[in-house]
Amino acid sequence: MTNKYIVLYCVVNYPKGVFLAQTKVARTIYIKGEQVEALKRLSEKTKVPQSVYVREALDMLLEKYSDQLKFDFEGYLKG
């Protein structure tokens, strides 16, 4: 069985005049097709955008490895 990857490209459009505390940057990542389908189903069921789940997962990963990154992740999130 070969692993097939699908490109997930997220761009968030905000209404005119909306001020964001943190700037979001579009990134292209490669994830497994099964992950894309699971993320899509979760998003459809909960009505939470897929990008929110991806950012949450990245925050959890960065927190997990914050000792290796040599910075206080909690302080980073607070700005």
N, CA, C and O atoms as a Tinker XYZ file with bonds, in Angstrom:
   316  protein
     1  N      0.845000   -1.190000    0.000000    73     2
     2  CA     0.000000    0.000000    0.000000    64     1     3
     3  C      0.884000    1.244000    0.000000    63     2     4     5
     4  O      1.781000    1.370000    0.833000    81     3
     5  N      0.638000    2.139000   -0.907000    73     3     6
     6  CA     1.401000    3.378000   -0.959000    64     5     7
     7  C      0.611000    4.479000   -0.276000    63     6     8     9
     8  O     -0.617000    4.522000   -0.343000    81     7
     9  N      1.333000    5.353000    0.372000    73     7    10
    10  CA     0.683000    6.499000    1.012000    64     9    11
    11  C      0.486000    7.589000   -0.019000    63    10    12    13
    12  O      1.432000    7.992000   -0.695000    81    11
    13  N     -0.723000    8.059000   -0.139000    73    11    14
    14  CA    -1.013000    9.174000   -1.028000    64    13    15
    15  C     -1.197000   10.407000   -0.168000    63    14    16    17
    16  O     -1.838000   10.356000    0.882000    81    15
    17  N     -0.636000   11.507000   -0.614000    73    15    18
    18  CA    -0.731000   12.749000    0.128000    64    17    19
    19  C     -1.539000   13.762000   -0.672000    63    18    20    21
    20  O     -1.498000   13.795000   -1.902000    81    19
    21  N     -2.258000   14.568000    0.050000    73    19    22
    22  CA    -3.060000   15.622000   -0.548000    64    21    23
    23  C     -2.559000   16.953000    0.000000    63    22    24    25
    24  O     -2.275000   17.071000    1.192000    81    23
    25  N     -2.452000   17.939000   -0.856000    73    23    26
    26  CA    -2.015000   19.262000   -0.423000    64    25    27
    27  C     -3.204000   19.978000    0.203000    63    26    28    29
    28  O     -4.270000   20.084000   -0.404000    81    27
    29  N     -3.010000   20.463000    1.415000    73    27    30
    30  CA    -4.026000   21.249000    2.101000    64    29    31
    31  C     -3.520000   22.679000    2.146000    63    30    32    33
    32  O     -2.505000   22.955000    2.785000    81    31
    33  N     -4.202000   23.578000    1.487000    73    31    34
    34  CA    -3.774000   24.969000    1.415000    64    33    35
    35  C     -4.874000   25.813000    2.015000    63    34    36    37
    36  O     -5.982000   25.863000    1.481000    81    35
    37  N     -4.589000   26.468000    3.103000    73    35    38
    38  CA    -5.604000   27.242000    3.814000    64    37    39
    39  C     -5.339000   28.733000    3.671000    63    38    40    41
    40  O     -4.246000   29.207000    3.978000    81    39
    41  N     -6.317000   29.454000    3.215000    73    39    42
    42  CA    -6.257000   30.908000    3.189000    64    41    43
    43  C     -7.529000   31.392000    3.859000    63    42    44    45
    44  O     -8.629000   30.961000    3.514000    81    43
    45  N     -7.373000   32.273000    4.800000    73    43    46
    46  CA    -8.527000   32.762000    5.545000    64    45    47
    47  C     -8.843000   34.180000    5.079000    63    46    48    49
    48  O     -7.971000   35.050000    5.082000    81    47
    49  N    -10.079000   34.406000    4.682000    73    47    50
    50  CA   -10.532000   35.735000    4.284000    64    49    51
    51  C    -11.378000   36.316000    5.405000    63    50    52    53
    52  O    -12.315000   35.674000    5.880000    81    51
    53  N    -11.052000   37.517000    5.821000    73    51    54
    54  CA   -11.782000   38.171000    6.894000    64    53    55
    55  C    -12.573000   39.344000    6.343000    63    54    56    57
    56  O    -12.146000   39.985000    5.383000    81    55
    57  N    -13.728000   39.631000    6.944000    73    55    58
    58  CA   -14.527000   40.769000    6.502000    64    57    59
    59  C    -13.741000   42.069000    6.616000    63    58    60    61
    60  O    -12.882000   42.211000    7.486000    81    59
    61  N    -14.038000   43.003000    5.741000    73    59    62
    62  CA   -13.366000   44.306000    5.752000    64    61    63
    63  C    -13.558000   44.978000    7.106000    63    62    64    65
    64  O    -14.663000   45.013000    7.646000    81    63
    65  N    -12.470000   45.507000    7.641000    73    63    66
    66  CA   -12.527000   46.215000    8.908000    64    65    67
    67  C    -12.278000   45.345000   10.124000    63    66    68    69
    68  O    -12.217000   45.862000   11.240000    81    67
    69  N    -12.130000   44.030000    9.942000    73    67    70
    70  CA   -11.865000   43.145000   11.072000    64    69    71
    71  C    -10.388000   43.237000   11.427000    63    70    72    73
    72  O     -9.526000   43.045000   10.570000    81    71
    73  N    -10.099000   43.531000   12.689000    73    71    74
    74  CA    -8.721000   43.622000   13.160000    64    73    75
    75  C     -8.327000   42.312000   13.814000    63    74    76    77
    76  O     -9.053000   41.794000   14.662000    81    75
    77  N     -7.194000   41.782000   13.428000    73    75    78
    78  CA    -6.706000   40.531000   13.994000    64    77    79
    79  C     -5.551000   40.800000   14.937000    63    78    80    81
    80  O     -4.643000   41.566000   14.613000    81    79
    81  N     -5.582000   40.175000   16.096000    73    79    82
    82  CA    -4.500000   40.334000   17.065000    64    81    83
    83  C     -3.225000   39.676000   16.544000    63    82    84    85
    84  O     -2.125000   40.169000   16.792000    81    83
    85  N     -3.369000   38.570000   15.828000    73    83    86
    86  CA    -2.225000   37.873000   15.277000    64    85    87
    87  C     -2.443000   37.688000   13.780000    63    86    88    89
    88  O     -3.530000   37.309000   13.343000    81    87
    89  N     -1.411000   37.957000   13.008000    73    87    90
    90  CA    -1.500000   37.782000   11.573000    64    89    91
    91  C     -1.401000   36.307000   11.237000    63    90    92    93
    92  O     -0.584000   35.589000   11.815000    81    91
    93  N     -2.214000   35.855000   10.323000    73    91    94
    94  CA    -2.176000   34.467000    9.872000    64    93    95
    95  C     -1.495000   34.427000    8.512000    63    94    96    97
    96  O     -1.723000   35.292000    7.667000    81    95
    97  N     -0.666000   33.427000    8.311000    73    95    98
    98  CA     0.090000   33.278000    7.080000    64    97    99
    99  C     -0.351000   31.991000    6.395000    63    98   100   101
   100  O     -0.454000   30.951000    7.044000    81    99
   101  N     -0.609000   32.048000    5.101000    73    99   102
   102  CA    -0.999000   30.856000    4.343000    64   101   103
   103  C      0.230000   29.969000    4.156000    63   102   104   105
   104  O      1.312000   30.454000    3.826000    81   103
   105  N      0.049000   28.664000    4.370000    73   103   106
   106  CA     1.109000   27.671000    4.206000    64   105   107
   107  C      0.550000   26.487000    3.441000    63   106   108   109
   108  O     -0.639000   26.180000    3.529000    81   107
   109  N      1.407000   25.834000    2.699000    73   107   110
   110  CA     1.036000   24.600000    2.028000    64   109   111
   111  C      1.694000   23.458000    2.780000    63   110   112   113
   112  O      2.902000   23.477000    3.016000    81   111
   113  N      0.894000   22.456000    3.159000    73   111   114
   114  CA     1.422000   21.296000    3.858000    64   113   115
   115  C      0.928000   20.039000    3.156000    63   114   116   117
   116  O     -0.088000   20.059000    2.462000    81   115
   117  N      1.651000   18.959000    3.343000    73   115   118
   118  CA     1.255000   17.677000    2.774000    64   117   119
   119  C      0.811000   16.766000    3.911000    63   118   120   121
   120  O      1.570000   16.500000    4.843000    81   119
   121  N     -0.421000   16.295000    3.820000    73   119   122
   122  CA    -0.932000   15.368000    4.819000    64   121   123
   123  C     -1.573000   14.183000    4.102000    63   122   124   125
   124  O     -1.938000   14.273000    2.929000    81   123
   125  N     -1.700000   13.089000    4.815000    73   123   126
   126  CA    -2.257000   11.874000    4.229000    64   125   127
   127  C     -3.726000   12.067000    3.869000    63   126   128   129
   128  O     -4.447000   12.827000    4.516000    81   127
   129  N     -4.148000   11.372000    2.835000    73   127   130
   130  CA    -5.539000   11.453000    2.395000    64   129   131
   131  C     -6.516000   11.094000    3.494000    63   130   132   133
   132  O     -7.587000   11.690000    3.601000    81   131
   133  N     -6.143000   10.107000    4.323000    73   131   134
   134  CA    -7.007000    9.699000    5.433000    64   133   135
   135  C     -7.157000   10.832000    6.444000    63   134   136   137
   136  O     -8.224000   11.016000    7.030000    81   135
   137  N     -6.081000   11.585000    6.643000    73   135   138
   138  CA    -6.137000   12.720000    7.564000    64   137   139
   139  C     -7.037000   13.815000    7.012000    63   138   140   141
   140  O     -7.791000   14.442000    7.755000    81   139
   141  N     -6.955000   14.040000    5.715000    73   139   142
   142  CA    -7.808000   15.051000    5.081000    64   141   143
   143  C     -9.273000   14.676000    5.241000    63   142   144   145
   144  O    -10.098000   15.518000    5.598000    81   143
   145  N     -9.595000   13.424000    4.979000    73   143   146
   146  CA   -10.981000   12.983000    5.083000    64   145   147
   147  C    -11.492000   13.064000    6.521000    63   146   148   149
   148  O    -12.624000   13.487000    6.753000    81   147
   149  N    -10.670000   12.664000    7.480000    73   147   150
   150  CA   -11.082000   12.725000    8.886000    64   149   151
   151  C    -11.281000   14.172000    9.321000    63   150   152   153
   152  O    -12.244000   14.487000   10.021000    81   151
   153  N    -10.375000   15.049000    8.909000    73   151   154
   154  CA   -10.480000   16.466000    9.243000    64   153   155
   155  C    -11.735000   17.065000    8.620000    63   154   156   157
   156  O    -12.442000   17.845000    9.258000    81   155
   157  N    -12.005000   16.700000    7.383000    73   155   158
   158  CA   -13.192000   17.197000    6.693000    64   157   159
   159  C    -14.472000   16.738000    7.400000    63   158   160   161
   160  O    -15.388000   17.533000    7.608000    81   159
   161  N    -14.532000   15.461000    7.768000    73   159   162
   162  CA   -15.721000   14.940000    8.469000    64   161   163
   163  C    -15.913000   15.628000    9.818000    63   162   164   165
   164  O    -17.031000   15.992000   10.182000    81   163
   165  N    -14.813000   15.805000   10.560000    73   163   166
   166  CA   -14.892000   16.475000   11.857000    64   165   167
   167  C    -15.403000   17.900000   11.690000    63   166   168   169
   168  O    -16.269000   18.352000   12.439000    81   167
   169  N    -14.863000   18.595000   10.711000    73   167   170
   170  CA   -15.264000   19.973000   10.461000    64   169   171
   171  C    -16.736000   20.065000   10.084000    63   170   172   173
   172  O    -17.453000   20.940000   10.571000    81   171
   173  N    -17.183000   19.167000    9.222000    73   171   174
   174  CA   -18.594000   19.169000    8.810000    64   173   175
   175  C    -19.523000   18.875000    9.992000    63   174   176   177
   176  O    -20.584000   19.484000   10.125000    81   175
   177  N    -19.114000   17.942000   10.840000    73   175   178
   178  CA   -19.950000   17.554000   11.977000    64   177   179
   179  C    -20.024000   18.654000   13.037000    63   178   180   181
   180  O    -21.085000   18.892000   13.612000    81   179
   181  N    -18.911000   19.318000   13.292000    73   179   182
   182  CA   -18.844000   20.311000   14.369000    64   181   183
   183  C    -19.062000   21.741000   13.893000    63   182   184   185
   184  O    -19.281000   22.641000   14.705000    81   183
   185  N    -19.004000   21.956000   12.575000    73   183   186
   186  CA   -19.115000   23.300000   11.984000    64   185   187
   187  C    -17.943000   24.199000   12.379000    63   186   188   189
   188  O    -18.044000   25.424000   12.310000    81   187
   189  N    -16.834000   23.586000   12.792000    73   187   190
   190  CA   -15.602000   24.321000   13.103000    64   189   191
   191  C    -14.709000   24.229000   11.868000    63   190   192   193
   192  O    -14.488000   23.127000   11.367000    81   191
   193  N    -14.187000   25.353000   11.358000    73   191   194
   194  CA   -13.349000   25.304000   10.163000    64   193   195
   195  C    -12.121000   24.395000   10.344000    63   194   196   197
   196  O    -11.553000   24.302000   11.432000    81   195
   197  N    -11.737000   23.738000    9.263000    73   195   198
   198  CA   -10.576000   22.856000    9.291000    64   197   199
   199  C     -9.325000   23.608000    9.741000    63   198   200   201
   200  O     -8.504000   23.058000   10.476000    81   199
   201  N     -9.177000   24.839000    9.312000    73   199   202
   202  CA    -7.993000   25.624000    9.664000    64   201   203
   203  C     -7.870000   25.831000   11.171000    63   202   204   205
   204  O     -6.760000   25.919000   11.697000    81   203
   205  N     -8.999000   25.908000   11.863000    73   203   206
   206  CA    -8.974000   26.061000   13.321000    64   205   207
   207  C     -8.366000   24.812000   13.954000    63   206   208   209
   208  O     -7.545000   24.909000   14.865000    81   207
   209  N     -8.775000   23.638000   13.466000    73   207   210
   210  CA    -8.223000   22.389000   13.995000    64   209   211
   211  C     -6.732000   22.247000   13.683000    63   210   212   213
   212  O     -5.969000   21.757000   14.516000    81   211
   213  N     -6.318000   22.669000   12.501000    73   211   214
   214  CA    -4.898000   22.591000   12.136000    64   213   215
   215  C     -4.076000   23.501000   13.036000    63   214   216   217
   216  O     -3.012000   23.105000   13.512000    81   215
   217  N     -4.560000   24.724000   13.276000    73   215   218
   218  CA    -3.832000   25.644000   14.163000    64   217   219
   219  C     -3.787000   25.115000   15.592000    63   218   220   221
   220  O     -2.765000   25.239000   16.267000    81   219
   221  N     -4.900000   24.520000   16.062000    73   219   222
   222  CA    -4.932000   23.950000   17.411000    64   221   223
   223  C     -3.913000   22.815000   17.540000    63   222   224   225
   224  O     -3.205000   22.724000   18.543000    81   223
   225  N     -3.843000   21.960000   16.534000    73   223   226
   226  CA    -2.882000   20.855000   16.557000    64   225   227
   227  C     -1.450000   21.376000   16.559000    63   226   228   229
   228  O     -0.597000   20.838000   17.265000    81   227
   229  N     -1.181000   22.413000   15.782000    73   227   230
   230  CA     0.158000   22.995000   15.743000    64   229   231
   231  C      0.517000   23.633000   17.080000    63   230   232   233
   232  O      1.651000   23.508000   17.542000    81   231
   233  N     -0.434000   24.309000   17.700000    73   231   234
   234  CA    -0.193000   24.877000   19.033000    64   233   235
   235  C      0.161000   23.784000   20.041000    63   234   236   237
   236  O      1.075000   23.951000   20.849000    81   235
   237  N     -0.569000   22.660000   19.989000    73   235   238
   238  CA    -0.300000   21.551000   20.910000    64   237   239
   239  C      1.103000   20.971000   20.667000    63   238   240   241
   240  O      1.817000   20.642000   21.614000    81   239
   241  N      1.481000   20.853000   19.406000    73   239   242
   242  CA     2.805000   20.324000   19.060000    64   241   243
   243  C      3.911000   21.259000   19.537000    63   242   244   245
   244  O      4.905000   20.811000   20.109000    81   243
   245  N      3.738000   22.552000   19.301000    73   243   246
   246  CA     4.753000   23.522000   19.733000    64   245   247
   247  C      4.870000   23.565000   21.251000    63   246   248   249
   248  O      5.969000   23.708000   21.787000    81   247
   249  N      3.748000   23.443000   21.940000    73   247   250
   250  CA     3.791000   23.408000   23.401000    64   249   251
   251  C      4.533000   22.159000   23.885000    63   250   252   253
   252  O      5.342000   22.229000   24.810000    81   251
   253  N      4.255000   21.033000   23.262000    73   251   254
   254  CA     4.903000   19.773000   23.635000    64   253   255
   255  C      6.427000   19.874000   23.515000    63   254   256   257
   256  O      7.151000   19.341000   24.357000    81   255
   257  N      6.907000   20.544000   22.492000    73   255   258
   258  CA     8.340000   20.634000   22.246000    64   257   259
   259  C      8.929000   21.999000   22.609000    63   258   260   261
   260  O     10.020000   22.339000   22.151000    81   259
   261  N      8.234000   22.770000   23.411000    73   259   262
   262  CA     8.696000   24.126000   23.741000    64   261   263
   263  C     10.057000   24.132000   24.436000    63   262   264   265
   264  O     10.831000   25.072000   24.255000    81   263
   265  N     10.365000   23.096000   25.231000    73   263   266
   266  CA    11.679000   23.028000   25.871000    64   265   267
   267  C     12.785000   22.985000   24.830000    63   266   268   269
   268  O     13.837000   23.597000   25.016000    81   267
   269  N     12.562000   22.277000   23.751000    73   267   270
   270  CA    13.560000   22.174000   22.694000    64   269   271
   271  C     13.674000   23.464000   21.894000    63   270   272   273
   272  O     14.715000   23.733000   21.294000    81   271
   273  N     12.630000   24.248000   21.883000    73   271   274
   274  CA    12.637000   25.498000   21.137000    64   273   275
   275  C     13.223000   26.647000   21.946000    63   274   276   277
   276  O     13.467000   27.728000   21.409000    81   275
   277  N     13.447000   26.416000   23.233000    73   275   278
   278  CA    14.080000   27.404000   24.124000    64   277   279
   279  C     13.299000   28.706000   24.243000    63   278   280   281
   280  O     13.888000   29.786000   24.285000    81   279
   281  N     11.980000   28.606000   24.297000    73   279   282
   282  CA    11.193000   29.793000   24.598000    64   281   283
   283  C      9.944000   29.382000   25.368000    63   282   284   285
   284  O      9.529000   28.224000   25.338000    81   283
   285  N      9.371000   30.331000   26.038000    73   283   286
   286  CA     8.170000   30.091000   26.830000    64   285   287
   287  C      6.951000   30.164000   25.925000    63   286   288   289
   288  O      6.550000   31.246000   25.496000    81   287
   289  N      6.368000   29.016000   25.640000    73   287   290
   290  CA     5.241000   28.963000   24.727000    64   289   291
   291  C      4.037000   29.721000   25.267000    63   290   292   293
   292  O      3.313000   30.358000   24.502000    81   291
   293  N      3.820000   29.659000   26.559000    73   291   294
   294  CA     2.690000   30.386000   27.151000    64   293   295
   295  C      2.832000   31.882000   26.899000    63   294   296   297
   296  O      1.858000   32.546000   26.543000    81   295
   297  N      4.030000   32.413000   27.079000    73   295   298
   298  CA     4.270000   33.831000   26.814000    64   297   299
   299  C      4.103000   34.174000   25.349000    63   298   300   301
   300  O      3.641000   35.264000   25.014000    81   299
   301  N      4.475000   33.251000   24.471000    73   299   302
   302  CA     4.347000   33.441000   23.043000    64   301   303
   303  C      2.874000   33.602000   22.657000    63   302   304   305
   304  O      2.530000   34.465000   21.849000    81   303
   305  N      2.013000   32.772000   23.234000    73   303   306
   306  CA     0.599000   32.839000   22.902000    64   305   307
   307  C     -0.053000   34.132000   23.383000    63   306   308   309
   308  O     -0.979000   34.643000   22.753000    81   307
   309  N      0.436000   34.651000   24.495000    73   307   310
   310  CA    -0.147000   35.878000   25.055000    64   309   311
   311  C      0.276000   37.118000   24.304000    63   310   312   313
   312  O     -0.306000   38.188000   24.481000    81   311
   313  N      1.301000   36.979000   23.453000    73   311   314
   314  CA     1.742000   38.114000   22.634000    64   313   315
   315  C      2.817000   38.812000   23.305000    63   314   316
   316  O      3.332000   39.801000   22.783000    81   315
